[in-house]
Amino acid sequence: MSAAGEQHYSTAEDLVRLARHAQTNPLFAQIVQLQRYQIHETALHQAYTWETTNSLLSSYPGATGIKTGHSTDAGYCLVFSATSGKHHLIGAILQASAGERRDQDARRLLDWGFHVLTQP
């Protein structure tokens, strides 16, 4: 447990390393690429529906996850991944000024990365 007022920070590199490791878990990889998940009501619980806030999953071909986030201190953040051909990229955007900007920056980084990887 942290002391009151203590602050914890992660770098983009920390988040990419964590995501790379987490993506090796098949269940994790399956869950983070879902756009929507529903469970039906049972005798033990009500029905639930979860929808992702990761718009790349529906707008970027080959997007495979991973996690959006936002706080006043951190801004709009995204740890993202995508696959194109035999290439798989993972990246992170931190402290974007808006969700749309965060997603735009991630798309640009993915486009650039896949372009570089496919050059002779």
Phi, psi and omega in degrees: 000138183272154178289152179304132178085350179291138181247144180240140182230149172232148176266166175301321179298317177302314183292322178293318177299315179297315180296318180301315179294315182298324181294344177284347176273114184303322180293315177302311181301322179292316184294314187288349177261002177284137175273333182206143177221134180233142167236142183274156179298141174228183177293342183262341183200160177281173177286145178227146173227129175245134176237137183289153172259006179272094183290344177299329182300330180257353186236349181241117181302129179088000179298137184233012178142188026222303189206130172264165176194160177201137169208165180300314181288319186272343186072201179271127185234156178205128167256122190231158176212153178203157179235138174219117185061232180267005184258139177232125181244145175229136179212178180216140173243127178235147174061035173289152183282342180202158179300320180296321179294318178303313182292321178298315179297320179297316178300316179297317178296318178296314179303314180297313181299315180292325177298311180298318182291337182261003177282142179291000000 
